[in-house]
Amino acid sequence: MASTGILLLAPDGLPALRKRDGELRAFKENLLQKARHNRELAEEVRRLAAKDPELFEALARRQGYARPGETVYSFRERGERP
């Protein structure tokens, strides 16, 4: 009974516990996002190791390369300066 009162009224009681619980949830979500990103990167590495021609083309295009005879157009967001 007294422990409940202490938990509710202590400076590091229930409010601090709720705050830490929220922080824990945020850290877990961040960890899940990083794990998903790591899986995507691992798949990309696997494809690179297999010399996947479609992946090589996609990577080259991301860097602004084009095939001979192609014209590359790039678009900026409104208000974005060159």
N, C-alpha and C positions, 0 to 999 in steps of 0.2 A: 504494500500500500504506500509506504513512504517512498519507495523507489519510483513509483509513478509520479508522485509530486515532484521529486527531484528531477526526473526526466522532463517534465513540463516546464518547470520554473528555472532550471539551471541555465546559465548563459550558453553552455555548450549542449543544451538539451535538444528538445524536439525540433526547433527551427534549424539548428545546425545539422541535425540528422537529415532533415528534408533537403537542405541545401546540398549536402554531400551525396545524397541519393540522386538528385538531379545532375550533379557533376558526373557521377558514375554512369548514368544513362547516356550523357553526351559523349563521354569517353568511349563507351561501348559502340555507339553509332559511328563515331569517327574511326574506330578500329575496324568495323565492318566495311566502311567505305574504302579504307586503305587496303584491306584484304581483297576486295573486288578489283581495285586498281592493280594490285600486284598480280592477280590472276590474268588480267588483260595483258599486262606487260609480259608475263611468262609465255602467254600464247603468241604474242608478237615475236618474242625471241625464238620460240620454237619454229615459227613460220620463216623467220629470217635464216635460221640454221638449215631449214629445208630448201632454201633459195626459192621461195614462193614468188613468182614473177608479178602477180597481182599486188602483193604487198610492196615489192620494190617500186612498182609504178606509183602506188599511192603515196609512199614516202617521198619519192622524187617530186610528185605534184605538190605535196604540202610545202616543199621548199621552193616552189615556183618554177620548176623545170617543166618543159613541154616537149612533145615529140616534134621532129622536124616538120615544118609547114603549119603547125598549130599556132594560134594566137591566144595569148593568156590575157584575160581581163581580170582586174582586181577591183573590188568595190570596198569603199570605206563606209563606216557608219556616219550618219549625219553629224556634222559638227566636229568630226575627227580631222585633225590637221595632219598633213603629210609629214 
